[in-house]
Amino acid sequence: MRWWKVVGLAGLAGVAATGAVVARAERRRRAYTPDEIRSRLHERIDEAVAEGAPESSSDRA
């Protein structure tokens, strides 16, 4: 087997693996309902405020 065939096969395997990871992450992301997403975002905002982080970049002058 020539070296370029090995490199090509390795590249195809990498693309396939990346596609599988992206598909899994997309399924996991879409599994949340809008209410769950909203509540998670509110929790993150509350944590950030508790730590003293500004709520938005427009608060800075």
Predicted model as a PDB file, atoms N, CA, C, CB and O in Angstrom, pLDDT in the B-factor column:
MODEL        1                                                                  
ATOM      1  N   MET A   1       0.836  -1.170   0.000  1.00 67.00           N  
ATOM      2  CA  MET A   1       0.000   0.000   0.000  1.00 67.00           C  
ATOM      3  C   MET A   1       0.886   1.240   0.000  1.00 67.00           C  
ATOM      4  CB  MET A   1      -0.954  -0.006   1.208  1.00 67.00           C  
ATOM      5  O   MET A   1       1.883   1.304   0.720  1.00 67.00           O  
ATOM      6  N   ARG A   2       0.526   2.187  -0.783  1.00 86.00           N  
ATOM      7  CA  ARG A   2       1.309   3.426  -0.843  1.00 86.00           C  
ATOM      8  C   ARG A   2       0.924   4.336   0.324  1.00 86.00           C  
ATOM      9  CB  ARG A   2       1.087   4.156  -2.200  1.00 86.00           C  
ATOM     10  O   ARG A   2      -0.157   4.221   0.901  1.00 86.00           O  
ATOM     11  N   TRP A   3       1.838   5.233   0.645  1.00 82.00           N  
ATOM     12  CA  TRP A   3       1.632   6.102   1.804  1.00 82.00           C  
ATOM     13  C   TRP A   3       0.423   7.001   1.633  1.00 82.00           C  
ATOM     14  CB  TRP A   3       2.863   6.945   2.050  1.00 82.00           C  
ATOM     15  O   TRP A   3      -0.253   7.304   2.617  1.00 82.00           O  
ATOM     16  N   TRP A   4       0.126   7.441   0.407  1.00 86.00           N  
ATOM     17  CA  TRP A   4      -1.006   8.344   0.208  1.00 86.00           C  
ATOM     18  C   TRP A   4      -2.337   7.627   0.425  1.00 86.00           C  
ATOM     19  CB  TRP A   4      -0.961   8.948  -1.195  1.00 86.00           C  
ATOM     20  O   TRP A   4      -3.327   8.261   0.791  1.00 86.00           O  
ATOM     21  N   LYS A   5      -2.370   6.320   0.204  1.00 87.00           N  
ATOM     22  CA  LYS A   5      -3.582   5.559   0.489  1.00 87.00           C  
ATOM     23  C   LYS A   5      -3.822   5.487   1.999  1.00 87.00           C  
ATOM     24  CB  LYS A   5      -3.483   4.141  -0.110  1.00 87.00           C  
ATOM     25  O   LYS A   5      -4.955   5.606   2.467  1.00 87.00           O  
ATOM     26  N   VAL A   6      -2.755   5.293   2.736  1.00 88.00           N  
ATOM     27  CA  VAL A   6      -2.864   5.238   4.198  1.00 88.00           C  
ATOM     28  C   VAL A   6      -3.326   6.583   4.743  1.00 88.00           C  
ATOM     29  CB  VAL A   6      -1.512   4.839   4.833  1.00 88.00           C  
ATOM     30  O   VAL A   6      -4.181   6.644   5.627  1.00 88.00           O  
ATOM     31  N   VAL A   7      -2.757   7.655   4.212  1.00 89.00           N  
ATOM     32  CA  VAL A   7      -3.152   9.000   4.663  1.00 89.00           C  
ATOM     33  C   VAL A   7      -4.616   9.262   4.305  1.00 89.00           C  
ATOM     34  CB  VAL A   7      -2.236  10.089   4.025  1.00 89.00           C  
ATOM     35  O   VAL A   7      -5.361   9.830   5.104  1.00 89.00           O  
ATOM     36  N   GLY A   8      -5.017   8.854   3.126  1.00 89.00           N  
ATOM     37  CA  GLY A   8      -6.406   9.042   2.709  1.00 89.00           C  
ATOM     38  C   GLY A   8      -7.378   8.272   3.576  1.00 89.00           C  
ATOM     39  O   GLY A   8      -8.424   8.799   3.954  1.00 89.00           O  
ATOM     40  N   LEU A   9      -7.046   7.027   3.897  1.00 90.00           N  
ATOM     41  CA  LEU A   9      -7.912   6.234   4.759  1.00 90.00           C  
ATOM     42  C   LEU A   9      -7.976   6.810   6.172  1.00 90.00           C  
ATOM     43  CB  LEU A   9      -7.428   4.792   4.804  1.00 90.00           C  
ATOM     44  O   LEU A   9      -9.032   6.808   6.804  1.00 90.00           O  
ATOM     45  N   ALA A  10      -6.851   7.296   6.654  1.00 90.00           N  
ATOM     46  CA  ALA A  10      -6.845   7.918   7.981  1.00 90.00           C  
ATOM     47  C   ALA A  10      -7.708   9.181   7.973  1.00 90.00           C  
ATOM     48  CB  ALA A  10      -5.395   8.257   8.421  1.00 90.00           C  
ATOM     49  O   ALA A  10      -8.421   9.455   8.938  1.00 90.00           O  
ATOM     50  N   GLY A  11      -7.643   9.935   6.901  1.00 92.00           N  
ATOM     51  CA  GLY A  11      -8.466  11.142   6.779  1.00 92.00           C  
ATOM     52  C   GLY A  11      -9.944  10.808   6.767  1.00 92.00           C  
ATOM     53  O   GLY A  11     -10.739  11.470   7.435  1.00 92.00           O  
ATOM     54  N   LEU A  12     -10.320   9.784   6.009  1.00 91.00           N  
ATOM     55  CA  LEU A  12     -11.723   9.369   5.975  1.00 91.00           C  
ATOM     56  C   LEU A  12     -12.203   8.896   7.344  1.00 91.00           C  
ATOM     57  CB  LEU A  12     -11.919   8.260   4.945  1.00 91.00           C  
ATOM     58  O   LEU A  12     -13.325   9.193   7.753  1.00 91.00           O  
ATOM     59  N   ALA A  13     -11.355   8.168   8.038  1.00 92.00           N  
ATOM     60  CA  ALA A  13     -11.722   7.711   9.384  1.00 92.00           C  
ATOM     61  C   ALA A  13     -11.903   8.903  10.327  1.00 92.00           C  
ATOM     62  CB  ALA A  13     -10.646   6.749   9.941  1.00 92.00           C  
ATOM     63  O   ALA A  13     -12.803   8.900  11.167  1.00 92.00           O  
ATOM     64  N   GLY A  14     -11.061   9.906  10.188  1.00 92.00           N  
ATOM     65  CA  GLY A  14     -11.184  11.102  11.024  1.00 92.00           C  
ATOM     66  C   GLY A  14     -12.460  11.857  10.743  1.00 92.00           C  
ATOM     67  O   GLY A  14     -13.127  12.318  11.669  1.00 92.00           O  
ATOM     68  N   VAL A  15     -12.811  11.990   9.470  1.00 92.00           N  
ATOM     69  CA  VAL A  15     -14.054  12.681   9.096  1.00 92.00           C  
ATOM     70  C   VAL A  15     -15.261  11.920   9.626  1.00 92.00           C  
ATOM     71  CB  VAL A  15     -14.154  12.838   7.561  1.00 92.00           C  
ATOM     72  O   VAL A  15     -16.200  12.530  10.139  1.00 92.00           O  
ATOM     73  N   ALA A  16     -15.249  10.622   9.512  1.00 92.00           N  
ATOM     74  CA  ALA A  16     -16.365   9.809  10.010  1.00 92.00           C  
ATOM     75  C   ALA A  16     -16.502   9.932  11.526  1.00 92.00           C  
ATOM     76  CB  ALA A  16     -16.172   8.335   9.617  1.00 92.00           C  
ATOM     77  O   ALA A  16     -17.612  10.048  12.045  1.00 92.00           O  
ATOM     78  N   ALA A  17     -15.387   9.906  12.224  1.00 92.00           N  
ATOM     79  CA  ALA A  17     -15.425  10.023  13.682  1.00 92.00           C  
ATOM     80  C   ALA A  17     -15.931  11.401  14.105  1.00 92.00           C  
ATOM     81  CB  ALA A  17     -14.031   9.764  14.279  1.00 92.00           C  
ATOM     82  O   ALA A  17     -16.711  11.517  15.050  1.00 92.00           O  
ATOM     83  N   THR A  18     -15.488  12.434  13.408  1.00 93.00           N  
ATOM     84  CA  THR A  18     -15.948  13.787  13.724  1.00 93.00           C  
ATOM     85  C   THR A  18     -17.440  13.912  13.484  1.00 93.00           C  
ATOM     86  CB  THR A  18     -15.191  14.826  12.890  1.00 93.00           C  
ATOM     87  O   THR A  18     -18.147  14.520  14.288  1.00 93.00           O  
ATOM     88  N   GLY A  19     -17.926  13.346  12.390  1.00 91.00           N  
ATOM     89  CA  GLY A  19     -19.357  13.383  12.107  1.00 91.00           C  
ATOM     90  C   GLY A  19     -20.167  12.677  13.177  1.00 91.00           C  
ATOM     91  O   GLY A  19     -21.247  13.139  13.544  1.00 91.00           O  
ATOM     92  N   ALA A  20     -19.661  11.572  13.679  1.00 92.00           N  
ATOM     93  CA  ALA A  20     -20.368  10.848  14.734  1.00 92.00           C  
ATOM     94  C   ALA A  20     -20.439  11.668  16.014  1.00 92.00           C  
ATOM     95  CB  ALA A  20     -19.688   9.509  15.009  1.00 92.00           C  
ATOM     96  O   ALA A  20     -21.471  11.687  16.685  1.00 92.00           O  
ATOM     97  N   VAL A  21     -19.362  12.335  16.351  1.00 92.00           N  
ATOM     98  CA  VAL A  21     -19.335  13.164  17.562  1.00 92.00           C  
ATOM     99  C   VAL A  21     -20.301  14.338  17.426  1.00 92.00           C  
ATOM    100  CB  VAL A  21     -17.903  13.679  17.837  1.00 92.00           C  
ATOM    101  O   VAL A  21     -21.031  14.660  18.364  1.00 92.00           O  
ATOM    102  N   VAL A  22     -20.302  14.973  16.260  1.00 92.00           N  
ATOM    103  CA  VAL A  22     -21.200  16.112  16.035  1.00 92.00           C  
ATOM    104  C   VAL A  22     -22.655  15.653  16.083  1.00 92.00           C  
ATOM    105  CB  VAL A  22     -20.895  16.793  14.676  1.00 92.00           C  
ATOM    106  O   VAL A  22     -23.491  16.331  16.679  1.00 92.00           O  
ATOM    107  N   ALA A  23     -22.970  14.529  15.474  1.00 91.00           N  
ATOM    108  CA  ALA A  23     -24.342  14.020  15.487  1.00 91.00           C  
ATOM    109  C   ALA A  23     -24.791  13.696  16.905  1.00 91.00           C  
ATOM    110  CB  ALA A  23     -24.461  12.777  14.603  1.00 91.00           C  
ATOM    111  O   ALA A  23     -25.934  13.973  17.266  1.00 91.00           O  
ATOM    112  N   ARG A  24     -23.920  13.122  17.703  1.00 89.00           N  
ATOM    113  CA  ARG A  24     -24.274  12.791  19.085  1.00 89.00           C  
ATOM    114  C   ARG A  24     -24.536  14.063  19.893  1.00 89.00           C  
ATOM    115  CB  ARG A  24     -23.154  11.959  19.745  1.00 89.00           C  
ATOM    116  O   ARG A  24     -25.492  14.125  20.665  1.00 89.00           O  
ATOM    117  N   ALA A  25     -23.692  15.064  19.715  1.00 88.00           N  
ATOM    118  CA  ALA A  25     -23.885  16.327  20.437  1.00 88.00           C  
ATOM    119  C   ALA A  25     -25.174  17.003  20.002  1.00 88.00           C  
ATOM    120  CB  ALA A  25     -22.693  17.269  20.209  1.00 88.00           C  
ATOM    121  O   ALA A  25     -25.875  17.581  20.833  1.00 88.00           O  
ATOM    122  N   GLU A  26     -25.497  16.943  18.734  1.00 87.00           N  
ATOM    123  CA  GLU A  26     -26.732  17.552  18.233  1.00 87.00           C  
ATOM    124  C   GLU A  26     -27.957  16.842  18.812  1.00 87.00           C  
ATOM    125  CB  GLU A  26     -26.770  17.508  16.690  1.00 87.00           C  
ATOM    126  O   GLU A  26     -28.917  17.506  19.204  1.00 87.00           O  
ATOM    127  N   ARG A  27     -27.944  15.532  18.872  1.00 85.00           N  
ATOM    128  CA  ARG A  27     -29.069  14.794  19.468  1.00 85.00           C  
ATOM    129  C   ARG A  27     -29.222  15.148  20.940  1.00 85.00           C  
ATOM    130  CB  ARG A  27     -28.870  13.271  19.308  1.00 85.00           C  
ATOM    131  O   ARG A  27     -30.337  15.319  21.432  1.00 85.00           O  
ATOM    132  N   ARG A  28     -28.104  15.257  21.636  1.00 82.00           N  
ATOM    133  CA  ARG A  28     -28.152  15.597  23.060  1.00 82.00           C  
ATOM    134  C   ARG A  28     -28.707  17.006  23.244  1.00 82.00           C  
ATOM    135  CB  ARG A  28     -26.746  15.484  23.699  1.00 82.00           C  
ATOM    136  O   ARG A  28     -29.489  17.247  24.163  1.00 82.00           O  
ATOM    137  N   ARG A  29     -28.308  17.944  22.374  1.00 81.00           N  
ATOM    138  CA  ARG A  29     -28.769  19.328  22.493  1.00 81.00           C  
ATOM    139  C   ARG A  29     -30.259  19.424  22.201  1.00 81.00           C  
ATOM    140  CB  ARG A  29     -27.984  20.245  21.542  1.00 81.00           C  
ATOM    141  O   ARG A  29     -30.975  20.152  22.887  1.00 81.00           O  
ATOM    142  N   ARG A  30     -30.730  18.707  21.205  1.00 82.00           N  
ATOM    143  CA  ARG A  30     -32.140  18.779  20.824  1.00 82.00           C  
ATOM    144  C   ARG A  30     -33.051  18.029  21.789  1.00 82.00           C  
ATOM    145  CB  ARG A  30     -32.322  18.231  19.431  1.00 82.00           C  
ATOM    146  O   ARG A  30     -34.272  18.142  21.682  1.00 82.00           O  
ATOM    147  N   ALA A  31     -32.507  17.284  22.705  1.00 85.00           N  
ATOM    148  CA  ALA A  31     -33.313  16.530  23.647  1.00 85.00           C  
ATOM    149  C   ALA A  31     -33.929  17.429  24.715  1.00 85.00           C  
ATOM    150  CB  ALA A  31     -32.475  15.453  24.298  1.00 85.00           C  
ATOM    151  O   ALA A  31     -34.846  16.993  25.412  1.00 85.00           O  
ATOM    152  N   TYR A  32     -33.461  18.660  24.868  1.00 83.00           N  
ATOM    153  CA  TYR A  32     -33.999  19.575  25.866  1.00 83.00           C  
ATOM    154  C   TYR A  32     -35.249  20.261  25.348  1.00 83.00           C  
ATOM    155  CB  TYR A  32     -32.953  20.612  26.261  1.00 83.00           C  
ATOM    156  O   TYR A  32     -35.327  20.620  24.173  1.00 83.00           O  
ATOM    157  N   THR A  33     -36.222  20.443  26.220  1.00 87.00           N  
ATOM    158  CA  THR A  33     -37.411  21.216  25.858  1.00 87.00           C  
ATOM    159  C   THR A  33     -37.083  22.697  26.030  1.00 87.00           C  
ATOM    160  CB  THR A  33     -38.653  20.804  26.734  1.00 87.00           C  
ATOM    161  O   THR A  33     -36.140  23.038  26.744  1.00 87.00           O  
ATOM    162  N   PRO A  34     -37.842  23.577  25.391  1.00 88.00           N  
ATOM    163  CA  PRO A  34     -37.597  25.014  25.565  1.00 88.00           C  
ATOM    164  C   PRO A  34     -37.658  25.460  27.024  1.00 88.00           C  
ATOM    165  CB  PRO A  34     -38.602  25.802  24.760  1.00 88.00           C  
ATOM    166  O   PRO A  34     -36.900  26.340  27.433  1.00 88.00           O  
ATOM    167  N   ASP A  35     -38.550  24.865  27.807  1.00 92.00           N  
ATOM    168  CA  ASP A  35     -38.640  25.235  29.224  1.00 92.00           C  
ATOM    169  C   ASP A  35     -37.385  24.827  29.983  1.00 92.00           C  
ATOM    170  CB  ASP A  35     -39.871  24.589  29.867  1.00 92.00           C  
ATOM    171  O   ASP A  35     -36.927  25.553  30.865  1.00 92.00           O  
ATOM    172  N   GLU A  36     -36.821  23.652  29.641  1.00 91.00           N  
ATOM    173  CA  GLU A  36     -35.588  23.219  30.288  1.00 91.00           C  
ATOM    174  C   GLU A  36     -34.435  24.145  29.927  1.00 91.00           C  
ATOM    175  CB  GLU A  36     -35.252  21.777  29.894  1.00 91.00           C  
ATOM    176  O   GLU A  36     -33.626  24.490  30.788  1.00 91.00           O  
ATOM    177  N   ILE A  37     -34.353  24.542  28.691  1.00 89.00           N  
ATOM    178  CA  ILE A  37     -33.293  25.464  28.264  1.00 89.00           C  
ATOM    179  C   ILE A  37     -33.426  26.791  28.988  1.00 89.00           C  
ATOM    180  CB  ILE A  37     -33.337  25.683  26.739  1.00 89.00           C  
ATOM    181  O   ILE A  37     -32.440  27.349  29.470  1.00 89.00           O  
ATOM    182  N   ARG A  38     -34.653  27.295  29.061  1.00 94.00           N  
ATOM    183  CA  ARG A  38     -34.901  28.578  29.734  1.00 94.00           C  
ATOM    184  C   ARG A  38     -34.495  28.505  31.201  1.00 94.00           C  
ATOM    185  CB  ARG A  38     -36.387  28.975  29.617  1.00 94.00           C  
ATOM    186  O   ARG A  38     -33.850  29.420  31.713  1.00 94.00           O  
ATOM    187  N   SER A  39     -34.870  27.422  31.881  1.00 95.00           N  
ATOM    188  CA  SER A  39     -34.534  27.305  33.303  1.00 95.00           C  
ATOM    189  C   SER A  39     -33.026  27.168  33.496  1.00 95.00           C  
ATOM    190  CB  SER A  39     -35.259  26.101  33.929  1.00 95.00           C  
ATOM    191  O   SER A  39     -32.477  27.707  34.457  1.00 95.00           O  
ATOM    192  N   ARG A  40     -32.345  26.447  32.587  1.00 93.00           N  
ATOM    193  CA  ARG A  40     -30.892  26.329  32.698  1.00 93.00           C  
ATOM    194  C   ARG A  40     -30.204  27.674  32.491  1.00 93.00           C  
ATOM    195  CB  ARG A  40     -30.364  25.314  31.687  1.00 93.00           C  
ATOM    196  O   ARG A  40     -29.239  27.996  33.184  1.00 93.00           O  
ATOM    197  N   LEU A  41     -30.704  28.458  31.537  1.00 95.00           N  
ATOM    198  CA  LEU A  41     -30.129  29.779  31.306  1.00 95.00           C  
ATOM    199  C   LEU A  41     -30.341  30.687  32.511  1.00 95.00           C  
ATOM    200  CB  LEU A  41     -30.736  30.415  30.055  1.00 95.00           C  
ATOM    201  O   LEU A  41     -29.444  31.439  32.892  1.00 95.00           O  
ATOM    202  N   HIS A  42     -31.532  30.619  33.113  1.00 96.00           N  
ATOM    203  CA  HIS A  42     -31.783  31.432  34.307  1.00 96.00           C  
ATOM    204  C   HIS A  42     -30.866  31.013  35.453  1.00 96.00           C  
ATOM    205  CB  HIS A  42     -33.256  31.315  34.739  1.00 96.00           C  
ATOM    206  O   HIS A  42     -30.393  31.862  36.208  1.00 96.00           O  
ATOM    207  N   GLU A  43     -30.614  29.718  35.587  1.00 96.00           N  
ATOM    208  CA  GLU A  43     -29.690  29.253  36.632  1.00 96.00           C  
ATOM    209  C   GLU A  43     -28.285  29.789  36.393  1.00 96.00           C  
ATOM    210  CB  GLU A  43     -29.664  27.716  36.686  1.00 96.00           C  
ATOM    211  O   GLU A  43     -27.609  30.208  37.332  1.00 96.00           O  
ATOM    212  N   ARG A  44     -27.845  29.776  35.136  1.00 95.00           N  
ATOM    213  CA  ARG A  44     -26.509  30.275  34.821  1.00 95.00           C  
ATOM    214  C   ARG A  44     -26.404  31.778  35.095  1.00 95.00           C  
ATOM    215  CB  ARG A  44     -26.162  29.978  33.355  1.00 95.00           C  
ATOM    216  O   ARG A  44     -25.373  32.251  35.573  1.00 95.00           O  
ATOM    217  N   ILE A  45     -27.462  32.523  34.796  1.00 94.00           N  
ATOM    218  CA  ILE A  45     -27.445  33.964  35.070  1.00 94.00           C  
ATOM    219  C   ILE A  45     -27.381  34.203  36.566  1.00 94.00           C  
ATOM    220  CB  ILE A  45     -28.688  34.658  34.467  1.00 94.00           C  
ATOM    221  O   ILE A  45     -26.614  35.048  37.027  1.00 94.00           O  
ATOM    222  N   ASP A  46     -28.178  33.470  37.331  1.00 94.00           N  
ATOM    223  CA  ASP A  46     -28.169  33.623  38.785  1.00 94.00           C  
ATOM    224  C   ASP A  46     -26.793  33.309  39.367  1.00 94.00           C  
ATOM    225  CB  ASP A  46     -29.225  32.716  39.421  1.00 94.00           C  
ATOM    226  O   ASP A  46     -26.332  34.000  40.276  1.00 94.00           O  
ATOM    227  N   GLU A  47     -26.127  32.262  38.844  1.00 93.00           N  
ATOM    228  CA  GLU A  47     -24.781  31.925  39.311  1.00 93.00           C  
ATOM    229  C   GLU A  47     -23.791  33.028  38.976  1.00 93.00           C  
ATOM    230  CB  GLU A  47     -24.317  30.605  38.698  1.00 93.00           C  
ATOM    231  O   GLU A  47     -22.942  33.376  39.797  1.00 93.00           O  
ATOM    232  N   ALA A  48     -23.897  33.580  37.769  1.00 92.00           N  
ATOM    233  CA  ALA A  48     -22.976  34.639  37.361  1.00 92.00           C  
ATOM    234  C   ALA A  48     -23.171  35.885  38.210  1.00 92.00           C  
ATOM    235  CB  ALA A  48     -23.168  34.976  35.882  1.00 92.00           C  
ATOM    236  O   ALA A  48     -22.194  36.532  38.588  1.00 92.00           O  
ATOM    237  N   VAL A  49     -24.412  36.232  38.515  1.00 91.00           N  
ATOM    238  CA  VAL A  49     -24.691  37.397  39.356  1.00 91.00           C  
ATOM    239  C   VAL A  49     -24.171  37.157  40.766  1.00 91.00           C  
ATOM    240  CB  VAL A  49     -26.205  37.705  39.386  1.00 91.00           C  
ATOM    241  O   VAL A  49     -23.635  38.070  41.394  1.00 91.00           O  
ATOM    242  N   ALA A  50     -24.324  35.946  41.262  1.00 90.00           N  
ATOM    243  CA  ALA A  50     -23.853  35.626  42.606  1.00 90.00           C  
ATOM    244  C   ALA A  50     -22.331  35.731  42.699  1.00 90.00           C  
ATOM    245  CB  ALA A  50     -24.308  34.221  43.008  1.00 90.00           C  
ATOM    246  O   ALA A  50     -21.791  36.068  43.752  1.00 90.00           O  
ATOM    247  N   GLU A  51     -21.645  35.441  41.595  1.00 87.00           N  
ATOM    248  CA  GLU A  51     -20.183  35.530  41.573  1.00 87.00           C  
ATOM    249  C   GLU A  51     -19.697  36.954  41.329  1.00 87.00           C  
ATOM    250  CB  GLU A  51     -19.621  34.610  40.504  1.00 87.00           C  
ATOM    251  O   GLU A  51     -18.498  37.222  41.411  1.00 87.00           O  
ATOM    252  N   GLY A  52     -20.609  37.861  41.032  1.00 81.00           N  
ATOM    253  CA  GLY A  52     -20.225  39.246  40.829  1.00 81.00           C  
ATOM    254  C   GLY A  52     -19.951  39.614  39.391  1.00 81.00           C  
ATOM    255  O   GLY A  52     -19.446  40.704  39.122  1.00 81.00           O  
ATOM    256  N   ALA A  53     -20.270  38.737  38.461  1.00 62.00           N  
ATOM    257  CA  ALA A  53     -20.073  39.040  37.041  1.00 62.00           C  
ATOM    258  C   ALA A  53     -21.201  39.939  36.564  1.00 62.00           C  
ATOM    259  CB  ALA A  53     -20.011  37.737  36.190  1.00 62.00           C  
ATOM    260  O   ALA A  53     -22.339  39.785  37.008  1.00 62.00           O  
ATOM    261  N   PRO A  54     -20.906  40.878  35.665  1.00 62.00           N  
ATOM    262  CA  PRO A  54     -21.972  41.737  35.142  1.00 62.00           C  
ATOM    263  C   PRO A  54     -22.954  40.921  34.300  1.00 62.00           C  
ATOM    264  CB  PRO A  54     -21.377  42.889  34.303  1.00 62.00           C  
ATOM    265  O   PRO A  54     -22.579  39.927  33.680  1.00 62.00           O  
ATOM    266  N   GLU A  55     -24.233  41.362  34.288  1.00 60.00           N  
ATOM    267  CA  GLU A  55     -25.247  40.620  33.543  1.00 60.00           C  
ATOM    268  C   GLU A  55     -25.085  40.768  32.042  1.00 60.00           C  
ATOM    269  CB  GLU A  55     -26.625  41.077  33.949  1.00 60.00           C  
ATOM    270  O   GLU A  55     -25.400  39.838  31.300  1.00 60.00           O  
ATOM    271  N   SER A  56     -24.606  41.902  31.578  1.00 60.00           N  
ATOM    272  CA  SER A  56     -24.402  42.090  30.139  1.00 60.00           C  
ATOM    273  C   SER A  56     -23.247  43.041  29.923  1.00 60.00           C  
ATOM    274  CB  SER A  56     -25.683  42.626  29.452  1.00 60.00           C  
ATOM    275  O   SER A  56     -22.818  43.727  30.851  1.00 60.00           O  
ATOM    276  N   SER A  57     -22.744  43.085  28.708  1.00 56.00           N  
ATOM    277  CA  SER A  57     -21.614  43.951  28.399  1.00 56.00           C  
ATOM    278  C   SER A  57     -22.020  45.416  28.350  1.00 56.00           C  
ATOM    279  CB  SER A  57     -20.991  43.546  27.081  1.00 56.00           C  
ATOM    280  O   SER A  57     -21.154  46.289  28.410  1.00 56.00           O  
ATOM    281  N   SER A  58     -23.338  45.717  28.241  1.00 55.00           N  
ATOM    282  CA  SER A  58     -23.769  47.097  28.178  1.00 55.00           C  
ATOM    283  C   SER A  58     -23.731  47.773  29.560  1.00 55.00           C  
ATOM    284  CB  SER A  58     -25.170  47.170  27.596  1.00 55.00           C  
ATOM    285  O   SER A  58     -23.871  48.992  29.647  1.00 55.00           O  
ATOM    286  N   ASP A  59     -23.545  47.001  30.629  1.00 52.00           N  
ATOM    287  CA  ASP A  59     -23.452  47.571  31.967  1.00 52.00           C  
ATOM    288  C   ASP A  59     -22.129  48.299  32.167  1.00 52.00           C  
ATOM    289  CB  ASP A  59     -23.613  46.481  33.020  1.00 52.00           C  
ATOM    290  O   ASP A  59     -22.017  49.172  33.028  1.00 52.00           O  
ATOM    291  N   ARG A  60     -21.131  47.937  31.371  1.00 49.00           N  
ATOM    292  CA  ARG A  60     -19.819  48.583  31.499  1.00 49.00           C  
ATOM    293  C   ARG A  60     -19.795  49.890  30.719  1.00 49.00           C  
ATOM    294  CB  ARG A  60     -18.697  47.644  31.004  1.00 49.00           C  
ATOM    295  O   ARG A  60     -20.411  50.005  29.660  1.00 49.00           O  
ATOM    296  N   ALA A  61     -19.084  50.862  31.248  1.00 44.00           N  
ATOM    297  CA  ALA A  61     -19.017  52.143  30.540  1.00 44.00           C  
ATOM    298  C   ALA A  61     -17.641  52.410  29.998  1.00 44.00           C  
ATOM    299  CB  ALA A  61     -19.429  53.271  31.448  1.00 44.00           C  
ATOM    300  O   ALA A  61     -17.414  53.447  29.375  1.00 44.00           O  
TER     301      ALA A  61                                                      
ENDMDL                                                                          
END                                                                             
